[in-house]
């Protein structure tokens, strides 16, 4: 799978980032949440990202 960086919170690779894939989907990089009180499948994860990251993506017409 190829990831193309759309927007991020910093120039480095280790911060909240939104990517587009070559499969027509989005991938979110953020802080992994472990204490959330939700039951989710073992093959999934919940991540936290700043709301501003989504706003930047919408303003940039990425999504």
PDB file of N, CA, C and O in Angstrom:
ATOM      1  N   UNK A   1       0.851  -1.180   0.000  1.00  0.00           N
ATOM      2  CA  UNK A   1       0.000   0.000   0.000  1.00  0.00           C
ATOM      3  C   UNK A   1       0.891   1.235   0.000  1.00  0.00           C
ATOM      4  O   UNK A   1       1.842   1.334   0.775  1.00  0.00           O
ATOM      5  N   UNK A   2       0.565   2.175  -0.884  1.00  0.00           N
ATOM      6  CA  UNK A   2       1.308   3.427  -0.950  1.00  0.00           C
ATOM      7  C   UNK A   2       0.544   4.490  -0.176  1.00  0.00           C
ATOM      8  O   UNK A   2      -0.660   4.659  -0.368  1.00  0.00           O
ATOM      9  N   UNK A   3       1.256   5.220   0.716  1.00  0.00           N
ATOM     10  CA  UNK A   3       0.675   6.317   1.487  1.00  0.00           C
ATOM     11  C   UNK A   3       1.199   7.640   0.944  1.00  0.00           C
ATOM     12  O   UNK A   3       2.395   7.794   0.701  1.00  0.00           O
ATOM     13  N   UNK A   4       0.290   8.592   0.758  1.00  0.00           N
ATOM     14  CA  UNK A   4       0.651   9.944   0.348  1.00  0.00           C
ATOM     15  C   UNK A   4       0.209  10.895   1.445  1.00  0.00           C
ATOM     16  O   UNK A   4      -0.974  10.964   1.778  1.00  0.00           O
ATOM     17  N   UNK A   5       1.162  11.629   2.005  1.00  0.00           N
ATOM     18  CA  UNK A   5       0.854  12.555   3.090  1.00  0.00           C
ATOM     19  C   UNK A   5      -0.023  13.687   2.571  1.00  0.00           C
ATOM     20  O   UNK A   5       0.321  14.351   1.594  1.00  0.00           O
ATOM     21  N   UNK A   6      -1.154  13.903   3.227  1.00  0.00           N
ATOM     22  CA  UNK A   6      -2.046  15.000   2.867  1.00  0.00           C
ATOM     23  C   UNK A   6      -1.797  16.208   3.757  1.00  0.00           C
ATOM     24  O   UNK A   6      -1.480  17.290   3.261  1.00  0.00           O
ATOM     25  N   UNK A   7      -1.936  16.034   5.055  1.00  0.00           N
ATOM     26  CA  UNK A   7      -1.686  17.101   6.026  1.00  0.00           C
ATOM     27  C   UNK A   7      -1.134  16.478   7.294  1.00  0.00           C
ATOM     28  O   UNK A   7      -1.377  15.309   7.591  1.00  0.00           O
ATOM     29  N   UNK A   8      -0.386  17.287   8.036  1.00  0.00           N
ATOM     30  CA  UNK A   8       0.166  16.835   9.307  1.00  0.00           C
ATOM     31  C   UNK A   8       0.336  18.004  10.247  1.00  0.00           C
ATOM     32  O   UNK A   8       0.216  19.167   9.860  1.00  0.00           O
ATOM     33  N   UNK A   9       0.615  17.673  11.475  1.00  0.00           N
ATOM     34  CA  UNK A   9       0.806  18.696  12.498  1.00  0.00           C
ATOM     35  C   UNK A   9       2.241  19.177  12.592  1.00  0.00           C
ATOM     36  O   UNK A   9       2.519  20.155  13.285  1.00  0.00           O
ATOM     37  N   UNK A  10       3.160  18.505  11.904  1.00  0.00           N
ATOM     38  CA  UNK A  10       4.555  18.944  11.913  1.00  0.00           C
ATOM     39  C   UNK A  10       5.240  18.415  10.659  1.00  0.00           C
ATOM     40  O   UNK A  10       4.642  17.656   9.896  1.00  0.00           O
ATOM     41  N   UNK A  11       6.480  18.810  10.445  1.00  0.00           N
ATOM     42  CA  UNK A  11       7.226  18.373   9.265  1.00  0.00           C
ATOM     43  C   UNK A  11       7.866  17.003   9.455  1.00  0.00           C
ATOM     44  O   UNK A  11       8.229  16.345   8.480  1.00  0.00           O
ATOM     45  N   UNK A  12       8.003  16.579  10.691  1.00  0.00           N
ATOM     46  CA  UNK A  12       8.596  15.277  11.010  1.00  0.00           C
ATOM     47  C   UNK A  12       7.567  14.177  10.774  1.00  0.00           C
ATOM     48  O   UNK A  12       6.387  14.481  10.598  1.00  0.00           O
ATOM     49  N   UNK A  13       7.968  12.938  10.765  1.00  0.00           N
ATOM     50  CA  UNK A  13       7.067  11.825  10.529  1.00  0.00           C
ATOM     51  C   UNK A  13       6.381  11.278  11.758  1.00  0.00           C
ATOM     52  O   UNK A  13       5.564  10.364  11.642  1.00  0.00           O
ATOM     53  N   UNK A  14       6.683  11.802  12.930  1.00  0.00           N
ATOM     54  CA  UNK A  14       6.151  11.237  14.163  1.00  0.00           C
ATOM     55  C   UNK A  14       5.161  12.176  14.828  1.00  0.00           C
ATOM     56  O   UNK A  14       5.355  12.573  15.977  1.00  0.00           O
ATOM     57  N   UNK A  15       4.097  12.533  14.112  1.00  0.00           N
ATOM     58  CA  UNK A  15       3.077  13.405  14.666  1.00  0.00           C
ATOM     59  C   UNK A  15       1.759  13.106  13.965  1.00  0.00           C
ATOM     60  O   UNK A  15       1.758  12.405  12.953  1.00  0.00           O
ATOM     61  N   UNK A  16       0.640  13.615  14.469  1.00  0.00           N
ATOM     62  CA  UNK A  16      -0.647  13.350  13.815  1.00  0.00           C
ATOM     63  C   UNK A  16      -0.603  13.747  12.343  1.00  0.00           C
ATOM     64  O   UNK A  16      -0.237  14.869  11.992  1.00  0.00           O
ATOM     65  N   UNK A  17      -0.987  12.797  11.495  1.00  0.00           N
ATOM     66  CA  UNK A  17      -0.920  12.997  10.058  1.00  0.00           C
ATOM     67  C   UNK A  17      -2.088  12.284   9.394  1.00  0.00           C
ATOM     68  O   UNK A  17      -2.557  11.255   9.881  1.00  0.00           O
ATOM     69  N   UNK A  18      -2.552  12.836   8.284  1.00  0.00           N
ATOM     70  CA  UNK A  18      -3.603  12.217   7.488  1.00  0.00           C
ATOM     71  C   UNK A  18      -2.998  11.862   6.131  1.00  0.00           C
ATOM     72  O   UNK A  18      -2.396  12.708   5.471  1.00  0.00           O
ATOM     73  N   UNK A  19      -3.165  10.596   5.720  1.00  0.00           N
ATOM     74  CA  UNK A  19      -2.617  10.099   4.467  1.00  0.00           C
ATOM     75  C   UNK A  19      -3.742   9.619   3.553  1.00  0.00           C
ATOM     76  O   UNK A  19      -4.797   9.196   4.026  1.00  0.00           O
ATOM     77  N   UNK A  20      -3.514   9.687   2.252  1.00  0.00           N
ATOM     78  CA  UNK A  20      -4.360   9.027   1.259  1.00  0.00           C
ATOM     79  C   UNK A  20      -3.617   7.772   0.818  1.00  0.00           C
ATOM     80  O   UNK A  20      -2.387   7.755   0.777  1.00  0.00           O
ATOM     81  N   UNK A  21      -4.368   6.721   0.487  1.00  0.00           N
ATOM     82  CA  UNK A  21      -3.746   5.494   0.014  1.00  0.00           C
ATOM     83  C   UNK A  21      -3.999   5.323  -1.477  1.00  0.00           C
ATOM     84  O   UNK A  21      -4.829   6.017  -2.066  1.00  0.00           O
ATOM     85  N   UNK A  22      -3.282   4.404  -2.067  1.00  0.00           N
ATOM     86  CA  UNK A  22      -3.511   4.076  -3.474  1.00  0.00           C
ATOM     87  C   UNK A  22      -4.716   3.150  -3.636  1.00  0.00           C
ATOM     88  O   UNK A  22      -4.998   2.690  -4.743  1.00  0.00           O
ATOM     89  N   UNK A  23      -5.426   2.877  -2.545  1.00  0.00           N
ATOM     90  CA  UNK A  23      -6.632   2.057  -2.591  1.00  0.00           C
ATOM     91  C   UNK A  23      -7.896   2.899  -2.444  1.00  0.00           C
ATOM     92  O   UNK A  23      -8.995   2.354  -2.335  1.00  0.00           O
ATOM     93  N   UNK A  24      -7.746   4.235  -2.440  1.00  0.00           N
ATOM     94  CA  UNK A  24      -8.900   5.119  -2.313  1.00  0.00           C
ATOM     95  C   UNK A  24      -9.412   5.263  -0.899  1.00  0.00           C
ATOM     96  O   UNK A  24     -10.583   5.581  -0.694  1.00  0.00           O
ATOM     97  N   UNK A  25      -8.548   5.033   0.086  1.00  0.00           N
ATOM     98  CA  UNK A  25      -8.918   5.161   1.495  1.00  0.00           C
ATOM     99  C   UNK A  25      -8.004   6.171   2.175  1.00  0.00           C
ATOM    100  O   UNK A  25      -7.038   6.650   1.582  1.00  0.00           O
ATOM    101  N   UNK A  26      -8.321   6.489   3.429  1.00  0.00           N
ATOM    102  CA  UNK A  26      -7.498   7.381   4.244  1.00  0.00           C
ATOM    103  C   UNK A  26      -6.890   6.604   5.396  1.00  0.00           C
ATOM    104  O   UNK A  26      -7.484   5.648   5.896  1.00  0.00           O
ATOM    105  N   UNK A  27      -5.708   7.017   5.813  1.00  0.00           N
ATOM    106  CA  UNK A  27      -5.032   6.446   6.977  1.00  0.00           C
ATOM    107  C   UNK A  27      -4.704   7.590   7.917  1.00  0.00           C
ATOM    108  O   UNK A  27      -4.217   8.639   7.495  1.00  0.00           O
ATOM    109  N   UNK A  28      -4.978   7.374   9.202  1.00  0.00           N
ATOM    110  CA  UNK A  28      -4.726   8.390  10.225  1.00  0.00           C
ATOM    111  C   UNK A  28      -3.598   7.924  11.133  1.00  0.00           C
ATOM    112  O   UNK A  28      -3.604   6.794  11.623  1.00  0.00           O
ATOM    113  N   UNK A  29      -2.636   8.803  11.348  1.00  0.00           N
ATOM    114  CA  UNK A  29      -1.567   8.550  12.312  1.00  0.00           C
ATOM    115  C   UNK A  29      -1.808   9.455  13.499  1.00  0.00           C
ATOM    116  O   UNK A  29      -1.949  10.667  13.336  1.00  0.00           O
ATOM    117  N   UNK A  30      -1.857   8.884  14.694  1.00  0.00           N
ATOM    118  CA  UNK A  30      -2.062   9.666  15.898  1.00  0.00           C
ATOM    119  C   UNK A  30      -1.689   8.869  17.129  1.00  0.00           C
ATOM    120  O   UNK A  30      -1.113   7.786  17.025  1.00  0.00           O
ATOM    121  N   UNK A  31      -2.012   9.398  18.280  1.00  0.00           N
ATOM    122  CA  UNK A  31      -1.710   8.707  19.532  1.00  0.00           C
ATOM    123  C   UNK A  31      -2.666   7.535  19.715  1.00  0.00           C
ATOM    124  O   UNK A  31      -3.880   7.691  19.590  1.00  0.00           O
ATOM    125  N   UNK A  32      -2.114   6.360  20.012  1.00  0.00           N
ATOM    126  CA  UNK A  32      -2.906   5.173  20.256  1.00  0.00           C
ATOM    127  C   UNK A  32      -3.620   5.301  21.595  1.00  0.00           C
ATOM    128  O   UNK A  32      -2.995   5.575  22.620  1.00  0.00           O
ATOM    129  N   UNK A  33      -4.926   5.102  21.577  1.00  0.00           N
ATOM    130  CA  UNK A  33      -5.708   5.159  22.812  1.00  0.00           C
ATOM    131  C   UNK A  33      -5.851   3.753  23.365  1.00  0.00           C
ATOM    132  O   UNK A  33      -6.275   2.847  22.648  1.00  0.00           O
ATOM    133  N   UNK A  34      -5.507   3.562  24.621  1.00  0.00           N
ATOM    134  CA  UNK A  34      -5.606   2.234  25.223  1.00  0.00           C
ATOM    135  C   UNK A  34      -6.667   2.165  26.313  1.00  0.00           C
ATOM    136  O   UNK A  34      -7.205   1.090  26.578  1.00  0.00           O
ATOM    137  N   UNK A  35      -6.972   3.270  26.936  1.00  0.00           N
ATOM    138  CA  UNK A  35      -7.979   3.290  28.001  1.00  0.00           C
ATOM    139  C   UNK A  35      -9.170   4.112  27.537  1.00  0.00           C
ATOM    140  O   UNK A  35      -9.285   5.294  27.860  1.00  0.00           O
ATOM    141  N   UNK A  36     -10.056   3.476  26.775  1.00  0.00           N
ATOM    142  CA  UNK A  36     -11.178   4.183  26.184  1.00  0.00           C
ATOM    143  C   UNK A  36     -12.519   3.584  26.573  1.00  0.00           C
ATOM    144  O   UNK A  36     -13.550   4.203  26.310  1.00  0.00           O
ATOM    145  N   UNK A  37     -12.551   2.414  27.185  1.00  0.00           N
ATOM    146  CA  UNK A  37     -13.799   1.816  27.624  1.00  0.00           C
ATOM    147  C   UNK A  37     -14.642   1.218  26.518  1.00  0.00           C
ATOM    148  O   UNK A  37     -15.796   0.860  26.751  1.00  0.00           O
ATOM    149  N   UNK A  38     -14.094   1.102  25.321  1.00  0.00           N
ATOM    150  CA  UNK A  38     -14.821   0.553  24.167  1.00  0.00           C
ATOM    151  C   UNK A  38     -14.299  -0.847  23.865  1.00  0.00           C
ATOM    152  O   UNK A  38     -13.128  -1.146  24.101  1.00  0.00           O
ATOM    153  N   UNK A  39     -15.161  -1.686  23.352  1.00  0.00           N
ATOM    154  CA  UNK A  39     -14.719  -2.990  22.872  1.00  0.00           C
ATOM    155  C   UNK A  39     -14.568  -2.902  21.364  1.00  0.00           C
ATOM    156  O   UNK A  39     -15.535  -2.664  20.641  1.00  0.00           O
ATOM    157  N   UNK A  40     -13.345  -3.097  20.902  1.00  0.00           N
ATOM    158  CA  UNK A  40     -13.088  -3.045  19.469  1.00  0.00           C
ATOM    159  C   UNK A  40     -12.369  -4.339  19.066  1.00  0.00           C
ATOM    160  O   UNK A  40     -11.691  -4.950  19.892  1.00  0.00           O
ATOM    161  N   UNK A  41     -12.510  -4.753  17.827  1.00  0.00           N
ATOM    162  CA  UNK A  41     -11.825  -5.964  17.365  1.00  0.00           C
ATOM    163  C   UNK A  41     -10.310  -5.837  17.515  1.00  0.00           C
ATOM    164  O   UNK A  41      -9.762  -4.736  17.459  1.00  0.00           O
ATOM    165  N   UNK A  42      -9.644  -6.968  17.705  1.00  0.00           N
ATOM    166  CA  UNK A  42      -8.194  -6.947  17.925  1.00  0.00           C
ATOM    167  C   UNK A  42      -7.425  -6.440  16.711  1.00  0.00           C
ATOM    168  O   UNK A  42      -6.285  -5.999  16.855  1.00  0.00           O
ATOM    169  N   UNK A  43      -8.015  -6.491  15.520  1.00  0.00           N
ATOM    170  CA  UNK A  43      -7.312  -6.020  14.329  1.00  0.00           C
ATOM    171  C   UNK A  43      -7.527  -4.523  14.081  1.00  0.00           C
ATOM    172  O   UNK A  43      -7.050  -3.993  13.077  1.00  0.00           O
ATOM    173  N   UNK A  44      -8.237  -3.836  14.980  1.00  0.00           N
ATOM    174  CA  UNK A  44      -8.472  -2.395  14.854  1.00  0.00           C
ATOM    175  C   UNK A  44      -7.850  -1.657  16.026  1.00  0.00           C
ATOM    176  O   UNK A  44      -7.482  -2.265  17.032  1.00  0.00           O
ATOM    177  N   UNK A  45      -7.736  -0.341  15.889  1.00  0.00           N
ATOM    178  CA  UNK A  45      -7.197   0.503  16.954  1.00  0.00           C
ATOM    179  C   UNK A  45      -7.917   1.842  16.921  1.00  0.00           C
ATOM    180  O   UNK A  45      -8.410   2.259  15.873  1.00  0.00           O
ATOM    181  N   UNK A  46      -7.979   2.502  18.040  1.00  0.00           N
ATOM    182  CA  UNK A  46      -8.487   3.866  18.124  1.00  0.00           C
ATOM    183  C   UNK A  46      -7.291   4.789  18.269  1.00  0.00           C
ATOM    184  O   UNK A  46      -6.403   4.545  19.086  1.00  0.00           O
ATOM    185  N   UNK A  47      -7.271   5.858  17.469  1.00  0.00           N
ATOM    186  CA  UNK A  47      -6.208   6.851  17.569  1.00  0.00           C
ATOM    187  C   UNK A  47      -6.841   8.220  17.749  1.00  0.00           C
ATOM    188  O   UNK A  47      -7.972   8.461  17.329  1.00  0.00           O
ATOM    189  N   UNK A  48      -6.104   9.094  18.369  1.00  0.00           N
ATOM    190  CA  UNK A  48      -6.580  10.450  18.630  1.00  0.00           C
ATOM    191  C   UNK A  48      -5.773  11.426  17.785  1.00  0.00           C
ATOM    192  O   UNK A  48      -4.544  11.367  17.742  1.00  0.00           O
ATOM    193  N   UNK A  49      -6.493  12.329  17.111  1.00  0.00           N
ATOM    194  CA  UNK A  49      -5.839  13.361  16.311  1.00  0.00           C
ATOM    195  C   UNK A  49      -6.503  14.701  16.613  1.00  0.00           C
ATOM    196  O   UNK A  49      -7.651  14.727  17.058  1.00  0.00           O
ATOM    197  N   UNK A  50      -5.812  15.807  16.382  1.00  0.00           N
ATOM    198  CA  UNK A  50      -6.409  17.114  16.576  1.00  0.00           C
ATOM    199  C   UNK A  50      -7.503  17.383  15.539  1.00  0.00           C
ATOM    200  O   UNK A  50      -7.354  17.004  14.377  1.00  0.00           O
ATOM    201  N   UNK A  51      -8.582  18.022  15.939  1.00  0.00           N
ATOM    202  CA  UNK A  51      -9.657  18.400  15.022  1.00  0.00           C
ATOM    203  C   UNK A  51      -9.100  19.272  13.899  1.00  0.00           C
ATOM    204  O   UNK A  51      -9.556  19.177  12.760  1.00  0.00           O
ATOM    205  N   UNK A  52      -8.140  20.103  14.204  1.00  0.00           N
ATOM    206  CA  UNK A  52      -7.568  21.001  13.201  1.00  0.00           C
ATOM    207  C   UNK A  52      -6.967  20.232  12.021  1.00  0.00           C
ATOM    208  O   UNK A  52      -6.911  20.757  10.909  1.00  0.00           O
ATOM    209  N   UNK A  53      -6.525  19.010  12.247  1.00  0.00           N
ATOM    210  CA  UNK A  53      -5.981  18.214  11.155  1.00  0.00           C
ATOM    211  C   UNK A  53      -7.045  17.934  10.102  1.00  0.00           C
ATOM    212  O   UNK A  53      -6.761  17.998   8.906  1.00  0.00           O
ATOM    213  N   UNK A  54      -8.256  17.627  10.528  1.00  0.00           N
ATOM    214  CA  UNK A  54      -9.361  17.389   9.602  1.00  0.00           C
ATOM    215  C   UNK A  54      -9.746  18.707   8.915  1.00  0.00           C
ATOM    216  O   UNK A  54     -10.017  18.729   7.714  1.00  0.00           O
ATOM    217  N   UNK A  55      -9.769  19.796   9.680  1.00  0.00           N
ATOM    218  CA  UNK A  55     -10.095  21.100   9.075  1.00  0.00           C
ATOM    219  C   UNK A  55      -9.101  21.450   7.974  1.00  0.00           C
ATOM    220  O   UNK A  55      -9.497  21.927   6.910  1.00  0.00           O
ATOM    221  N   UNK A  56      -7.810  21.217   8.222  1.00  0.00           N
ATOM    222  CA  UNK A  56      -6.794  21.500   7.203  1.00  0.00           C
ATOM    223  C   UNK A  56      -7.040  20.657   5.952  1.00  0.00           C
ATOM    224  O   UNK A  56      -6.914  21.152   4.832  1.00  0.00           O
ATOM    225  N   UNK A  57      -7.384  19.412   6.139  1.00  0.00           N
ATOM    226  CA  UNK A  57      -7.636  18.523   5.003  1.00  0.00           C
ATOM    227  C   UNK A  57      -8.827  19.004   4.185  1.00  0.00           C
ATOM    228  O   UNK A  57      -8.784  18.991   2.954  1.00  0.00           O
ATOM    229  N   UNK A  58      -9.877  19.424   4.855  1.00  0.00           N
ATOM    230  CA  UNK A  58     -11.071  19.912   4.142  1.00  0.00           C
ATOM    231  C   UNK A  58     -10.756  21.207   3.416  1.00  0.00           C
ATOM    232  O   UNK A  58     -11.152  21.377   2.263  1.00  0.00           O
ATOM    233  N   UNK A  59     -10.052  22.122   4.068  1.00  0.00           N
ATOM    234  CA  UNK A  59      -9.686  23.386   3.416  1.00  0.00           C
ATOM    235  C   UNK A  59      -8.797  23.151   2.210  1.00  0.00           C
ATOM    236  O   UNK A  59      -8.851  23.900   1.234  1.00  0.00           O
ATOM    237  N   UNK A  60      -7.973  22.103   2.279  1.00  0.00           N
ATOM    238  CA  UNK A  60      -7.072  21.802   1.172  1.00  0.00           C
ATOM    239  C   UNK A  60      -7.724  20.945   0.096  1.00  0.00           C
ATOM    240  O   UNK A  60      -7.069  20.529  -0.859  1.00  0.00           O
ATOM    241  N   UNK A  61      -9.031  20.683   0.259  1.00  0.00           N
ATOM    242  CA  UNK A  61      -9.773  19.864  -0.708  1.00  0.00           C
ATOM    243  C   UNK A  61      -9.162  18.483  -0.909  1.00  0.00           C
ATOM    244  O   UNK A  61      -9.187  17.941  -2.014  1.00  0.00           O
ATOM    245  N   UNK A  62      -8.612  17.914   0.168  1.00  0.00           N
ATOM    246  CA  UNK A  62      -8.000  16.582   0.072  1.00  0.00           C
ATOM    247  C   UNK A  62      -9.039  15.483   0.193  1.00  0.00           C
ATOM    248  O   UNK A  62      -8.862  14.398  -0.360  1.00  0.00           O
ATOM    249  N   UNK A  63     -10.118  15.752   0.910  1.00  0.00           N
ATOM    250  CA  UNK A  63     -11.129  14.696   1.129  1.00  0.00           C
ATOM    251  C   UNK A  63     -12.432  15.085   0.486  1.00  0.00           C
ATOM    252  O   UNK A  63     -13.404  14.333   0.557  1.00  0.00           O
TER     253      UNK A  63
END
